[in-house]
Structure formats: C-alpha cells, structure tokens
C-alpha cells in the first residue's frame, strides 16, 4: 500500500557514516566501505523496518525526509554537540539512512527525496535514529 500521510520510523543502533571508500588491500583497485559498521547497521535497519517481512510503510514518488541521529554521549567530549570523529559527517549519515530505507522497501529510490528537512545529530542516553518521511503532496510539518 502506498502511503498518503507522513510516517515516523525509529531505528535502534548508531547509524554509521557511508560513502568513504578504502582499498580492499594495499595496492588493489577494488574498494570497500571504510566503515565496517555500514552493512550490520543496514541489515538491522531492514529487520526493524520490515518486522513482518513487508515494510511498515511504502512511499512511491517524491518525498520529504526529516532525520535526527541520536548518539550515546561519551564520558569525555570536547564539545556539547555530537562532533566526535567516530560519529561521522552528517551527509554520510544521511546517505547510509536513505540507502537503508530503500533496501527495506520504504522508499522506491533515494532519487525521489526532493526535500531533506533539517537533518540533525544529537546526544542521548542511547543510539538510535528517528526519521519522518512523507509524500510531497502531504503537509510538511517542518515548513
């Protein structure tokens, strides 16, 4: 069923950054993801978004996406915001999240994301991601 209203998804676990590539081995032209956490997180996200074997919601065509990435605060941190090197860049977190939503069948393709609304990183007591997704003809509560 194609969704006609916005939907909120909560995905447990720390979303890793996706996009940086490193050689499979020294001198090789074959590349792999720099973060070894991408594949396990994506598999976990798919299971969470498809608990009964089908997506919790399915969106086709243009959509808006509003993600908030929550990370467990380390005991020692220099800044009051999540800028730790192990967390990664916001754009790479978004890339991993969108790929997970596509692989889970929630989004038809990430090329249909036409409005990326206020992606944010925040500290919390646990790691998880909250993402609101809605079709472009539904009201965007962030406008």
N, C-alpha and C positions, 0 to 999 in steps of 0.2 A: 504494500500500500504506500502510495506517495504521500508524504506529509504536507499538510497545508498550513500548519502552525509551527511556531518555534518549539524546539525541544532542548532540554538541558541534559548533558551527559556528564557523569563523574567517573573518571578513570583513575583507579588506585595505582600508586607507584610513581617514581620520579621519571618524568618524560626526559629522555636523553636528547642531546643535540644531534642532528642528522645533516650530512652534507659534506663534511670534510672527508677526503679520501686519502689513504696511505697505500704504499705498495704492499702486495701480499708478502713478498720477501725482497730483500735487498737486491737491487738491480732488475727486478721484474717490472714489466709494464702493466701487469694485472693489478687492479686496485680493489680495495675493500673499504668499508666504513671505518673511520678512525675510532668511533665509539663501539665497543663490543656490547654495549647495553641496548643498542637500537633494536636488534632482532628479538631478544627476550621481551622487551617492553611492548613491541608491536604485537607479538603473539598474545601476551597478557591482555592488551587493549582489545584485540579481536574477540577473545573469550568473554570479556566484560561487556562488549557492545553487542554480542551475539549469544546471549545465555541459553537460548532455546534453539540454536542453530540458524536463526534468522535475525537480522538487525533489529534493534529496539525501535528504530525509526529509519526511514529511507527518504532521501531527498534527491530529486532529479532536476536538473536545470540550475539556473543561477541562485546562489545562496549567499547569506552573510554568516560569518563565523566570529564569535567573541570568546577567545580563550583566556583563562587565568591559570598559570602554572604555580602550584604551591610546593615549596621545598622545606624540608626539615632544617631548622636553623642549626648551624654548627655551634659547638660550645664557645669557640673563639671566632669572631668575624670582625673585619676591619670596618665594614660599612653597615648601616641599618637596613640596607636593601640587598636582595639576593644577586650579588655580583661575583660570587665565588667562581673560580676558574673551572671547577668540576661541574657546575650547572650548565654553562654554555651560553651562547648568544641567543637572544630572543627569536631571531629569524630562523635559526636552525632548530629550535624547539617547535616552532610553528610548522616547519617542514615535516618533522617527524610525526606530529599530531595529525596533520592533514593526510599524510600517507597512511597512517593507521585508520583514519575514518574511511578512506577509500577502500583499503583492504578488507575492512569489516563490512563493507556494503552500505554504510550510512550515506556516503557521498558517491555520486556517479563517477566523478573525476574531480581532482582538485583544481582543474582549469575553470570550473564553474563557481569557484569562490570569487565573487566580484566585490565583496566588501569585507575586509578583515578589520574588525572593530576592536579597538583598544586592547591588543594583546598585552598581558602583564605578567610579571614574576613577583611572587610574594613569599615571605617566610611564613611557616606554620609549624605545628607540632608533628605533622606527618607529610609524606609526599603524595600528591595527587594532582589531577588536572580537572578543572571544571570548564566545559565548553558549551556555549549556547550556539545552536545552529537554526537558521530559519530561511524559508524561501524569500526571494526578493520581493514578492508581492505581499508578504506578511509584514506587519509593522515591525520596524526595528526599534526596540526599546532604548537603544543607545543613541539614536538621532536626537 
